[in-house]
Amino acid sequence: MSAQDGHLLWAEQRREGDGPGPGVRIFRHGSATAVAGPGLSGRDRLAVAGDPQDALPLVRRALREVGPTYRPFGDARLIDALVRGTPGLVSGGAGFLWMETATAPGPPCGVHWLDHDGERAAAALFDRCFPDSYAQPGRPGVRRWAGARAGEGDGAAGVVAVAADAWSAAGCGFMAGVVTHPRARGRGPAAAVSAFVVDALVRRHGRAALMVDADNKPAIAVYERVGMRGRLFGAAAVRR
């Protein structure tokens, strides 16, 4: 596994000192590795890396064993090769960025881990602004939430931006569920909560990562401001 294969570490869902997470299966063939993670960030996922010539037979075998609900994901060029060379495998849609950093940006002021009441406020924020998010308060795999609150005289009351430590694993912490109240967008709270969570994840796991749609330029700019860099990824799915 290379230093660039953070998505494989993430899919393994290891805890410090333990083996792979519950139900995780790891497949290898030549230069290729595939890690099947059940219920990972809302889906059954198959993280893939390696040379396409080795990855093609590996992914076919893995999908036969784990079943068609698993969605291969990895470097966009590798996924394109898998789709071209695997009968019944189709593109999963538009590409996205896998973004990560191994540098802690330093925790900003004004952001804290939320208590129960804060998480209730965060849930209301998702109901209004991001109902399709996989990471939401109370969902499996979502460990804790960071939030920024409105300042004096701010027209947006209560919690105005949140981000989660969700589905993190030994060697690769994961941030998800970044959302900002519409009235607070463009004023910095999204960058603040992102920096806070990224700082905590890097310090604990050595690396922080996330996934974001490739066409979501405002969000990408926020994550780049806190030191994250992206690679174009793709996903595939078994045709039903």
ChimeraX commands (.cxc) that place a marker at each C-alpha (Angstrom):
marker #1 position 0.00,0.00,0.00 radius 0.5
marker #1 position 1.47,3.34,-1.06 radius 0.5
marker #1 position 1.36,6.64,0.81 radius 0.5
marker #1 position -1.32,7.74,-1.68 radius 0.5
marker #1 position -3.73,4.92,-0.88 radius 0.5
marker #1 position -5.52,6.63,2.00 radius 0.5
marker #1 position -8.86,5.33,0.73 radius 0.5
marker #1 position -7.66,1.75,1.32 radius 0.5
marker #1 position -6.71,2.55,4.91 radius 0.5
marker #1 position -10.07,4.23,5.38 radius 0.5
marker #1 position -12.01,1.28,3.95 radius 0.5
marker #1 position -10.23,-1.13,6.31 radius 0.5
marker #1 position -11.83,0.69,9.28 radius 0.5
marker #1 position -9.11,-0.49,11.67 radius 0.5
marker #1 position -8.95,0.62,15.26 radius 0.5
marker #1 position -5.56,1.22,16.87 radius 0.5
marker #1 position -4.03,-2.15,17.65 radius 0.5
marker #1 position -6.89,-4.11,16.04 radius 0.5
marker #1 position -7.50,-5.80,12.71 radius 0.5
marker #1 position -9.94,-4.67,10.01 radius 0.5
marker #1 position -13.38,-3.52,11.08 radius 0.5
marker #1 position -16.45,-5.78,11.31 radius 0.5
marker #1 position -17.29,-7.43,7.99 radius 0.5
marker #1 position -14.33,-5.88,6.13 radius 0.5
marker #1 position -12.62,-8.12,3.57 radius 0.5
marker #1 position -9.27,-7.49,1.87 radius 0.5
marker #1 position -8.36,-8.90,-1.55 radius 0.5
marker #1 position -4.95,-8.79,-3.27 radius 0.5
marker #1 position -3.61,-9.75,-6.67 radius 0.5
marker #1 position -0.21,-8.63,-7.92 radius 0.5
marker #1 position 0.03,-4.86,-7.50 radius 0.5
marker #1 position -3.70,-4.45,-6.84 radius 0.5
marker #1 position -5.60,-4.30,-3.56 radius 0.5
marker #1 position -9.35,-4.11,-2.99 radius 0.5
marker #1 position -10.94,-3.50,0.41 radius 0.5
marker #1 position -14.65,-4.24,0.87 radius 0.5
marker #1 position -16.18,-2.10,3.61 radius 0.5
marker #1 position -19.85,-2.73,4.43 radius 0.5
marker #1 position -22.08,0.24,5.25 radius 0.5
marker #1 position -19.19,2.67,4.88 radius 0.5
marker #1 position -20.38,6.27,4.65 radius 0.5
marker #1 position -23.85,5.18,3.64 radius 0.5
marker #1 position -22.87,2.48,1.11 radius 0.5
marker #1 position -21.20,-0.89,0.70 radius 0.5
marker #1 position -17.88,0.24,-0.84 radius 0.5
marker #1 position -14.99,-1.50,-2.55 radius 0.5
marker #1 position -11.84,0.65,-2.39 radius 0.5
marker #1 position -9.46,-0.28,-5.21 radius 0.5
marker #1 position -5.86,0.63,-6.08 radius 0.5
marker #1 position -3.13,-0.81,-8.30 radius 0.5
marker #1 position -2.34,-1.52,-11.93 radius 0.5
marker #1 position -5.48,-2.06,-14.05 radius 0.5
marker #1 position -4.17,-5.39,-15.38 radius 0.5
marker #1 position -4.04,-6.71,-11.81 radius 0.5
marker #1 position -7.14,-4.86,-10.62 radius 0.5
marker #1 position -9.45,-6.26,-13.32 radius 0.5
marker #1 position -9.38,-9.94,-12.22 radius 0.5
marker #1 position -9.20,-8.87,-8.58 radius 0.5
marker #1 position -12.37,-6.76,-8.71 radius 0.5
marker #1 position -14.25,-9.46,-10.60 radius 0.5
marker #1 position -13.36,-11.98,-7.89 radius 0.5
marker #1 position -14.13,-9.57,-5.07 radius 0.5
marker #1 position -17.55,-8.71,-6.47 radius 0.5
marker #1 position -18.41,-12.38,-6.92 radius 0.5
marker #1 position -17.62,-12.97,-3.25 radius 0.5
marker #1 position -19.07,-9.86,-1.59 radius 0.5
marker #1 position -22.02,-9.31,-3.91 radius 0.5
marker #1 position -23.39,-6.64,-6.26 radius 0.5
marker #1 position -24.25,-4.05,-3.60 radius 0.5
marker #1 position -20.56,-3.09,-3.35 radius 0.5
marker #1 position -19.46,-0.06,-5.37 radius 0.5
marker #1 position -15.82,0.02,-6.54 radius 0.5
marker #1 position -14.14,3.42,-6.09 radius 0.5
marker #1 position -10.64,4.75,-6.61 radius 0.5
marker #1 position -8.51,6.75,-9.02 radius 0.5
marker #1 position -10.71,7.90,-11.91 radius 0.5
marker #1 position -8.50,6.34,-14.60 radius 0.5
marker #1 position -8.49,3.00,-12.79 radius 0.5
marker #1 position -12.28,3.00,-12.42 radius 0.5
marker #1 position -12.67,3.85,-16.12 radius 0.5
marker #1 position -10.48,0.84,-16.97 radius 0.5
marker #1 position -12.51,-1.40,-14.67 radius 0.5
marker #1 position -15.79,-0.29,-16.28 radius 0.5
marker #1 position -14.41,-0.90,-19.78 radius 0.5
marker #1 position -13.06,-4.33,-18.88 radius 0.5
marker #1 position -15.74,-5.75,-16.57 radius 0.5
marker #1 position -19.06,-6.97,-18.01 radius 0.5
marker #1 position -22.00,-5.64,-16.03 radius 0.5
marker #1 position -20.00,-2.88,-14.33 radius 0.5
marker #1 position -21.14,0.65,-15.15 radius 0.5
marker #1 position -20.01,4.13,-14.22 radius 0.5
marker #1 position -21.43,5.36,-10.93 radius 0.5
marker #1 position -21.90,8.91,-12.20 radius 0.5
marker #1 position -19.92,12.12,-12.06 radius 0.5
marker #1 position -16.43,12.08,-10.61 radius 0.5
marker #1 position -15.48,13.35,-7.19 radius 0.5
marker #1 position -12.34,14.34,-5.35 radius 0.5
marker #1 position -10.71,12.31,-2.63 radius 0.5
marker #1 position -9.04,15.05,-0.59 radius 0.5
marker #1 position -6.58,14.52,2.25 radius 0.5
marker #1 position -3.74,16.02,4.26 radius 0.5
marker #1 position -1.19,14.85,6.79 radius 0.5
marker #1 position -0.60,18.36,8.13 radius 0.5
marker #1 position -2.53,19.64,11.15 radius 0.5
marker #1 position -3.66,23.22,10.39 radius 0.5
marker #1 position -4.04,24.19,14.05 radius 0.5
marker #1 position -7.43,24.49,15.81 radius 0.5
marker #1 position -9.21,27.81,15.14 radius 0.5
marker #1 position -10.91,29.87,17.84 radius 0.5
marker #1 position -14.67,29.75,18.24 radius 0.5
marker #1 position -15.22,26.09,17.30 radius 0.5
marker #1 position -15.97,23.30,19.79 radius 0.5
marker #1 position -17.16,19.72,19.91 radius 0.5
marker #1 position -20.92,19.85,20.34 radius 0.5
marker #1 position -22.86,18.49,23.30 radius 0.5
marker #1 position -26.27,16.84,22.99 radius 0.5
marker #1 position -28.12,20.13,22.63 radius 0.5
marker #1 position -25.64,21.29,20.01 radius 0.5
marker #1 position -26.16,18.10,18.01 radius 0.5
marker #1 position -29.93,18.70,18.11 radius 0.5
marker #1 position -29.28,22.15,16.61 radius 0.5
marker #1 position -27.05,20.52,14.00 radius 0.5
marker #1 position -29.83,18.08,13.09 radius 0.5
marker #1 position -32.15,21.00,12.41 radius 0.5
marker #1 position -29.49,22.54,10.18 radius 0.5
marker #1 position -29.36,19.36,8.09 radius 0.5
marker #1 position -33.15,19.22,7.85 radius 0.5
marker #1 position -33.08,22.68,6.31 radius 0.5
marker #1 position -29.86,22.75,4.29 radius 0.5
marker #1 position -28.49,19.25,3.57 radius 0.5
marker #1 position -31.14,16.54,4.03 radius 0.5
marker #1 position -29.34,14.10,1.67 radius 0.5
marker #1 position -26.09,14.04,3.66 radius 0.5
marker #1 position -24.92,10.55,4.63 radius 0.5
marker #1 position -23.43,11.99,7.83 radius 0.5
marker #1 position -26.09,13.34,10.17 radius 0.5
marker #1 position -26.43,13.40,13.97 radius 0.5
marker #1 position -27.42,10.01,15.35 radius 0.5
marker #1 position -26.45,7.95,12.32 radius 0.5
marker #1 position -24.16,4.89,12.61 radius 0.5
marker #1 position -20.46,5.61,12.18 radius 0.5
marker #1 position -20.75,9.33,12.98 radius 0.5
marker #1 position -18.69,9.81,16.14 radius 0.5
marker #1 position -18.81,13.50,17.05 radius 0.5
marker #1 position -19.66,16.92,15.70 radius 0.5
marker #1 position -17.79,20.20,15.72 radius 0.5
marker #1 position -19.79,23.41,15.47 radius 0.5
marker #1 position -19.43,27.16,15.18 radius 0.5
marker #1 position -22.13,29.34,16.71 radius 0.5
marker #1 position -23.47,32.71,15.66 radius 0.5
marker #1 position -21.66,35.73,17.02 radius 0.5
marker #1 position -23.09,38.85,18.61 radius 0.5
marker #1 position -25.52,40.54,16.27 radius 0.5
marker #1 position -25.42,37.71,13.74 radius 0.5
marker #1 position -28.72,37.24,11.97 radius 0.5
marker #1 position -28.31,33.45,11.91 radius 0.5
marker #1 position -29.17,32.14,15.36 radius 0.5
marker #1 position -27.52,29.18,17.08 radius 0.5
marker #1 position -25.16,26.77,15.35 radius 0.5
marker #1 position -24.23,28.15,11.92 radius 0.5
marker #1 position -21.74,25.53,10.67 radius 0.5
marker #1 position -20.91,21.94,11.56 radius 0.5
marker #1 position -18.58,19.12,10.48 radius 0.5
marker #1 position -18.30,15.53,11.69 radius 0.5
marker #1 position -15.63,13.05,12.63 radius 0.5
marker #1 position -17.29,10.11,10.88 radius 0.5
marker #1 position -16.16,6.63,9.79 radius 0.5
marker #1 position -12.60,7.45,10.85 radius 0.5
marker #1 position -10.04,4.62,10.94 radius 0.5
marker #1 position -6.53,4.02,12.18 radius 0.5
marker #1 position -4.24,5.76,9.71 radius 0.5
marker #1 position -6.99,7.81,8.08 radius 0.5
marker #1 position -9.45,10.06,9.89 radius 0.5
marker #1 position -12.49,11.10,7.88 radius 0.5
marker #1 position -14.49,14.33,7.83 radius 0.5
marker #1 position -18.07,14.45,6.55 radius 0.5
marker #1 position -21.32,16.36,6.93 radius 0.5
marker #1 position -19.90,19.85,6.45 radius 0.5
marker #1 position -22.83,22.25,6.26 radius 0.5
marker #1 position -23.32,25.98,6.81 radius 0.5
marker #1 position -26.43,28.07,7.47 radius 0.5
marker #1 position -27.25,30.05,4.29 radius 0.5
marker #1 position -26.92,33.38,6.10 radius 0.5
marker #1 position -23.40,32.53,7.25 radius 0.5
marker #1 position -21.97,31.31,3.94 radius 0.5
marker #1 position -18.93,33.15,2.69 radius 0.5
marker #1 position -18.11,34.45,6.18 radius 0.5
marker #1 position -15.68,31.75,7.27 radius 0.5
marker #1 position -17.50,29.30,9.57 radius 0.5
marker #1 position -17.21,26.38,7.12 radius 0.5
marker #1 position -13.44,26.82,6.95 radius 0.5
marker #1 position -13.29,27.14,10.74 radius 0.5
marker #1 position -15.17,23.91,11.50 radius 0.5
marker #1 position -13.25,22.11,8.75 radius 0.5
marker #1 position -9.90,23.25,10.14 radius 0.5
marker #1 position -10.97,22.20,13.65 radius 0.5
marker #1 position -11.95,18.67,12.58 radius 0.5
marker #1 position -9.00,18.20,10.22 radius 0.5
marker #1 position -6.61,19.29,12.98 radius 0.5
marker #1 position -8.12,16.75,15.42 radius 0.5
marker #1 position -8.08,13.92,12.85 radius 0.5
marker #1 position -4.49,14.47,11.74 radius 0.5
marker #1 position -3.28,14.61,15.34 radius 0.5
marker #1 position -5.05,11.36,16.20 radius 0.5
marker #1 position -4.79,9.34,12.97 radius 0.5
marker #1 position -1.89,10.91,11.06 radius 0.5
marker #1 position -4.08,11.81,8.09 radius 0.5
marker #1 position -7.46,13.42,7.41 radius 0.5
marker #1 position -9.56,12.79,4.31 radius 0.5
marker #1 position -12.95,13.52,2.79 radius 0.5
marker #1 position -14.91,13.11,-0.43 radius 0.5
marker #1 position -16.48,16.00,-2.34 radius 0.5
marker #1 position -18.19,16.32,-5.72 radius 0.5
marker #1 position -15.70,17.47,-8.35 radius 0.5
marker #1 position -18.01,20.30,-9.45 radius 0.5
marker #1 position -18.48,21.70,-5.93 radius 0.5
marker #1 position -15.91,24.47,-6.37 radius 0.5
marker #1 position -16.84,26.50,-3.25 radius 0.5
marker #1 position -16.44,23.48,-0.96 radius 0.5
marker #1 position -13.17,22.45,-2.63 radius 0.5
marker #1 position -11.81,25.95,-2.09 radius 0.5
marker #1 position -12.68,25.73,1.62 radius 0.5
marker #1 position -10.90,22.40,2.02 radius 0.5
marker #1 position -7.85,23.63,0.13 radius 0.5
marker #1 position -7.68,26.57,2.54 radius 0.5
marker #1 position -7.20,24.13,5.42 radius 0.5
marker #1 position -4.41,22.31,3.58 radius 0.5
marker #1 position -6.22,19.45,1.84 radius 0.5
marker #1 position -5.30,18.37,-1.69 radius 0.5
marker #1 position -7.48,16.34,-4.03 radius 0.5
marker #1 position -7.24,13.51,-6.53 radius 0.5
marker #1 position -9.94,12.85,-9.11 radius 0.5
marker #1 position -11.76,9.65,-8.19 radius 0.5
marker #1 position -14.55,7.71,-9.77 radius 0.5
marker #1 position -17.05,5.09,-8.68 radius 0.5
marker #1 position -18.74,2.20,-10.43 radius 0.5
marker #1 position -21.72,-0.01,-9.77 radius 0.5
marker #1 position -22.94,-3.44,-10.82 radius 0.5
marker #1 position -25.79,-3.08,-13.32 radius 0.5
marker #1 position -28.98,-4.48,-11.79 radius 0.5
marker link #1:1,2 radius 0.2
marker link #1:2,3 radius 0.2
marker link #1:3,4 radius 0.2
marker link #1:4,5 radius 0.2
marker link #1:5,6 radius 0.2
marker link #1:6,7 radius 0.2
marker link #1:7,8 radius 0.2
marker link #1:8,9 radius 0.2
marker link #1:9,10 radius 0.2
marker link #1:10,11 radius 0.2
marker link #1:11,12 radius 0.2
marker link #1:12,13 radius 0.2
marker link #1:13,14 radius 0.2
marker link #1:14,15 radius 0.2
marker link #1:15,16 radius 0.2
marker link #1:16,17 radius 0.2
marker link #1:17,18 radius 0.2
marker link #1:18,19 radius 0.2
marker link #1:19,20 radius 0.2
marker link #1:20,21 radius 0.2
marker link #1:21,22 radius 0.2
marker link #1:22,23 radius 0.2
marker link #1:23,24 radius 0.2
marker link #1:24,25 radius 0.2
marker link #1:25,26 radius 0.2
marker link #1:26,27 radius 0.2
marker link #1:27,28 radius 0.2
marker link #1:28,29 radius 0.2
marker link #1:29,30 radius 0.2
marker link #1:30,31 radius 0.2
marker link #1:31,32 radius 0.2
marker link #1:32,33 radius 0.2
marker link #1:33,34 radius 0.2
marker link #1:34,35 radius 0.2
marker link #1:35,36 radius 0.2
marker link #1:36,37 radius 0.2
marker link #1:37,38 radius 0.2
marker link #1:38,39 radius 0.2
marker link #1:39,40 radius 0.2
marker link #1:40,41 radius 0.2
marker link #1:41,42 radius 0.2
marker link #1:42,43 radius 0.2
marker link #1:43,44 radius 0.2
marker link #1:44,45 radius 0.2
marker link #1:45,46 radius 0.2
marker link #1:46,47 radius 0.2
marker link #1:47,48 radius 0.2
marker link #1:48,49 radius 0.2
marker link #1:49,50 radius 0.2
marker link #1:50,51 radius 0.2
marker link #1:51,52 radius 0.2
marker link #1:52,53 radius 0.2
marker link #1:53,54 radius 0.2
marker link #1:54,55 radius 0.2
marker link #1:55,56 radius 0.2
marker link #1:56,57 radius 0.2
marker link #1:57,58 radius 0.2
marker link #1:58,59 radius 0.2
marker link #1:59,60 radius 0.2
marker link #1:60,61 radius 0.2
marker link #1:61,62 radius 0.2
marker link #1:62,63 radius 0.2
marker link #1:63,64 radius 0.2
marker link #1:64,65 radius 0.2
marker link #1:65,66 radius 0.2
marker link #1:66,67 radius 0.2
marker link #1:67,68 radius 0.2
marker link #1:68,69 radius 0.2
marker link #1:69,70 radius 0.2
marker link #1:70,71 radius 0.2
marker link #1:71,72 radius 0.2
marker link #1:72,73 radius 0.2
marker link #1:73,74 radius 0.2
marker link #1:74,75 radius 0.2
marker link #1:75,76 radius 0.2
marker link #1:76,77 radius 0.2
marker link #1:77,78 radius 0.2
marker link #1:78,79 radius 0.2
marker link #1:79,80 radius 0.2
marker link #1:80,81 radius 0.2
marker link #1:81,82 radius 0.2
marker link #1:82,83 radius 0.2
marker link #1:83,84 radius 0.2
marker link #1:84,85 radius 0.2
marker link #1:85,86 radius 0.2
marker link #1:86,87 radius 0.2
marker link #1:87,88 radius 0.2
marker link #1:88,89 radius 0.2
marker link #1:89,90 radius 0.2
marker link #1:90,91 radius 0.2
marker link #1:91,92 radius 0.2
marker link #1:92,93 radius 0.2
marker link #1:93,94 radius 0.2
marker link #1:94,95 radius 0.2
marker link #1:95,96 radius 0.2
marker link #1:96,97 radius 0.2
marker link #1:97,98 radius 0.2
marker link #1:98,99 radius 0.2
marker link #1:99,100 radius 0.2
marker link #1:100,101 radius 0.2
marker link #1:101,102 radius 0.2
marker link #1:102,103 radius 0.2
marker link #1:103,104 radius 0.2
marker link #1:104,105 radius 0.2
marker link #1:105,106 radius 0.2
marker link #1:106,107 radius 0.2
marker link #1:107,108 radius 0.2
marker link #1:108,109 radius 0.2
marker link #1:109,110 radius 0.2
marker link #1:110,111 radius 0.2
marker link #1:111,112 radius 0.2
marker link #1:112,113 radius 0.2
marker link #1:113,114 radius 0.2
marker link #1:114,115 radius 0.2
marker link #1:115,116 radius 0.2
marker link #1:116,117 radius 0.2
marker link #1:117,118 radius 0.2
marker link #1:118,119 radius 0.2
marker link #1:119,120 radius 0.2
marker link #1:120,121 radius 0.2
marker link #1:121,122 radius 0.2
marker link #1:122,123 radius 0.2
marker link #1:123,124 radius 0.2
marker link #1:124,125 radius 0.2
marker link #1:125,126 radius 0.2
marker link #1:126,127 radius 0.2
marker link #1:127,128 radius 0.2
marker link #1:128,129 radius 0.2
marker link #1:129,130 radius 0.2
marker link #1:130,131 radius 0.2
marker link #1:131,132 radius 0.2
marker link #1:132,133 radius 0.2
marker link #1:133,134 radius 0.2
marker link #1:134,135 radius 0.2
marker link #1:135,136 radius 0.2
marker link #1:136,137 radius 0.2
marker link #1:137,138 radius 0.2
marker link #1:138,139 radius 0.2
marker link #1:139,140 radius 0.2
marker link #1:140,141 radius 0.2
marker link #1:141,142 radius 0.2
marker link #1:142,143 radius 0.2
marker link #1:143,144 radius 0.2
marker link #1:144,145 radius 0.2
marker link #1:145,146 radius 0.2
marker link #1:146,147 radius 0.2
marker link #1:147,148 radius 0.2
marker link #1:148,149 radius 0.2
marker link #1:149,150 radius 0.2
marker link #1:150,151 radius 0.2
marker link #1:151,152 radius 0.2
marker link #1:152,153 radius 0.2
marker link #1:153,154 radius 0.2
marker link #1:154,155 radius 0.2
marker link #1:155,156 radius 0.2
marker link #1:156,157 radius 0.2
marker link #1:157,158 radius 0.2
marker link #1:158,159 radius 0.2
marker link #1:159,160 radius 0.2
marker link #1:160,161 radius 0.2
marker link #1:161,162 radius 0.2
marker link #1:162,163 radius 0.2
marker link #1:163,164 radius 0.2
marker link #1:164,165 radius 0.2
marker link #1:165,166 radius 0.2
marker link #1:166,167 radius 0.2
marker link #1:167,168 radius 0.2
marker link #1:168,169 radius 0.2
marker link #1:169,170 radius 0.2
marker link #1:170,171 radius 0.2
marker link #1:171,172 radius 0.2
marker link #1:172,173 radius 0.2
marker link #1:173,174 radius 0.2
marker link #1:174,175 radius 0.2
marker link #1:175,176 radius 0.2
marker link #1:176,177 radius 0.2
marker link #1:177,178 radius 0.2
marker link #1:178,179 radius 0.2
marker link #1:179,180 radius 0.2
marker link #1:180,181 radius 0.2
marker link #1:181,182 radius 0.2
marker link #1:182,183 radius 0.2
marker link #1:183,184 radius 0.2
marker link #1:184,185 radius 0.2
marker link #1:185,186 radius 0.2
marker link #1:186,187 radius 0.2
marker link #1:187,188 radius 0.2
marker link #1:188,189 radius 0.2
marker link #1:189,190 radius 0.2
marker link #1:190,191 radius 0.2
marker link #1:191,192 radius 0.2
marker link #1:192,193 radius 0.2
marker link #1:193,194 radius 0.2
marker link #1:194,195 radius 0.2
marker link #1:195,196 radius 0.2
marker link #1:196,197 radius 0.2
marker link #1:197,198 radius 0.2
marker link #1:198,199 radius 0.2
marker link #1:199,200 radius 0.2
marker link #1:200,201 radius 0.2
marker link #1:201,202 radius 0.2
marker link #1:202,203 radius 0.2
marker link #1:203,204 radius 0.2
marker link #1:204,205 radius 0.2
marker link #1:205,206 radius 0.2
marker link #1:206,207 radius 0.2
marker link #1:207,208 radius 0.2
marker link #1:208,209 radius 0.2
marker link #1:209,210 radius 0.2
marker link #1:210,211 radius 0.2
marker link #1:211,212 radius 0.2
marker link #1:212,213 radius 0.2
marker link #1:213,214 radius 0.2
marker link #1:214,215 radius 0.2
marker link #1:215,216 radius 0.2
marker link #1:216,217 radius 0.2
marker link #1:217,218 radius 0.2
marker link #1:218,219 radius 0.2
marker link #1:219,220 radius 0.2
marker link #1:220,221 radius 0.2
marker link #1:221,222 radius 0.2
marker link #1:222,223 radius 0.2
marker link #1:223,224 radius 0.2
marker link #1:224,225 radius 0.2
marker link #1:225,226 radius 0.2
marker link #1:226,227 radius 0.2
marker link #1:227,228 radius 0.2
marker link #1:228,229 radius 0.2
marker link #1:229,230 radius 0.2
marker link #1:230,231 radius 0.2
marker link #1:231,232 radius 0.2
marker link #1:232,233 radius 0.2
marker link #1:233,234 radius 0.2
marker link #1:234,235 radius 0.2
marker link #1:235,236 radius 0.2
marker link #1:236,237 radius 0.2
marker link #1:237,238 radius 0.2
marker link #1:238,239 radius 0.2
marker link #1:239,240 radius 0.2
view
